[in-house]
Amino acid sequence: MKKLSVLFSIFTVLMAVTFTSCTPEVSEEMDSFTEDMIGEWMIGTWDMFNSTKSTTVNGEEEQTTEFTATGTIEFKGIEDDSECIITFVREGEVEENKQIGTFKDFWQMFFIDTEDTENYTIDVSLNVNKERSKIEINRTSSGEYDDIGYKYKDSMSYILTKR
């Protein structure tokens, strides 16, 4: 009887491992995210991870700042005036920051096109996985204002994962 009990226990453990490891595979393959891909699938709460590095040169003084932040982005809808709530905490801080705006504000903040002018350059790369459960945003910008001796370079990476 003891052998049967041990065998049953082993079988139960194996079944538990099998069932708990049967989560659906999420594709890591990313496609370029274009404006025509915006859809109802974006509505809801997304976990956010942000990594930012900023370097400024003012005259001969150079300063580099790096930080990470975690939080959520909640899209109440995808219309321009739909509410968007961004809540985040920077690494090393305790207090939560909350920004409330519209979907259009969010779109303009993160999803702007690459832009070049006389004084600055912005390059944005947007990708989404096939399941529409992960969005990666990489944005770099740099600029130079020779008349005041000021230069800057920023790189920001955002990873949004649907809850």
N, C-alpha and C positions, 0 to 999 in steps of 0.2 A: 504494500500500500504506500510505503514511503517513496519507493521508486516512481510510482505513478504520480504522486504529489509533486515530486521534483521535476518530472517530465512535463507535467501540466504547467508548473511555474515557468520553466524554460520556454514552453510554447507561448504562454501569455506574454512574456517579455519580448519575444521575437515578433509577435503580432502587434504589440504596442509600438515597437520601434518601426515596423513596417508602416503602420497607419499614420504615425506622427511625421514620418519623412515623406509622405505622399502629398506635399504641397505642390501646386502647379509651378512649373518653371516660368520665370520671368526673363524675357529676352534682354540681353545686355546690348544687343545690336540697336544702334540709334539711327534715326532718320532726321534729316534736316526739318526743323519745325517752321512752317510757313504760316502766314496769317490766315489762309483759307482752311487751316486745320483746327482753328478755334471751334470748339463745340461744347455741347452739354456735358461731355466727359470731364471738362475742367471744373465744373461746379462741385463744391465740397471743400474739405479740409486737406491740405497738403503739408507734410512735414518739410521743413526747410533747413538746409545747412549752407552757410555762407563763409567763404574764405576771401579776405581782401588784403591786398598789399598796395600801399601808396608811398610813392617817393616824390618829394618836392625838393627843388633846388632854388633857393632865394639868394641871389648873389653868389657867394661862395659857400653858404651854409646849406648842407644837405641833410634831410631828415626822412627816415623811413619808418612807416607805421604798418604793423601787421596785426590782424585780429581774425577771429572766427566768431560766428554767431549761430545759434540754433533757434528754431521757433516753428511757427506755423503760418500759413497763408490760407485764408478762407475766402473762397469765391462764392458770393451769394447768387451770382448769375453771370452771364457773359455779355449782357448789353452794356453799352458805354457807361450808363449811369448806375449799373449794378454795384452794390457795396462790396468792397474788398478790404479785409482786415488782416494786417500783418502784425504778428506778435513775435518778438524775439528777445533773446538775452545774449549779450556779448560775452565771450569767454572772460572769466575773471570778475564779472559783474554779478550782482544779485538781483538788481531791480529789472523788471520786465519793461520793455518798450512796446508801445502799441501805436500803430499808424492806421488810420481809417481813411479810405479814399474810395475811388470808383475803379471799375475794371479798366476804364480808359486810362486812368492815372497809372495803374500797374503796367498796362501795355506800353505806355510811353516811357516808363521808367526802365523796364527791362528789355522790351522787345523792339527797341528802335533799330533802324537800319544802320549799316556802316556809313560813316559820315566823315568827310574830309573838308576842312576849311583852311584858310591861311594860317590860323593859330592853333588848331587842334585836330586830332584824328580820333575817331571812335570806331572800334571794330567789335561786332557782336556775332557770336555763334550760338544758335539755338538748336537743340536736338531733343527728340522725344522717342521713347521706345515704342515698339509695335503695339504693346498692350495699352498704351496711353496711361501708364502708371508712374512714369518717371520723366522729368524734364530737366535737362542740363542747360544752364545759361553761362556762357563765358564772355566776359566783356573786358576789353582793354581800351584805355584812352590815354592819350598823351598830348601835351601842348607846350608851347613855348611863347613867351612874351618877352622878346628881346629888349624892348624899350624899358622894362623894369627889371630885367635879369631874372625872371621867374620861369621855371620849367617844372613840369609834373608828369608822372606816369602812374597810372592806376591799373591794377588787374583784379577783377572780381570773378568769383566762381560761385554759382548757386546750383544746388541740387534740390529739386522738389520731388517728393515721393508721395503719391496719393495714399491716404489712409484707407 
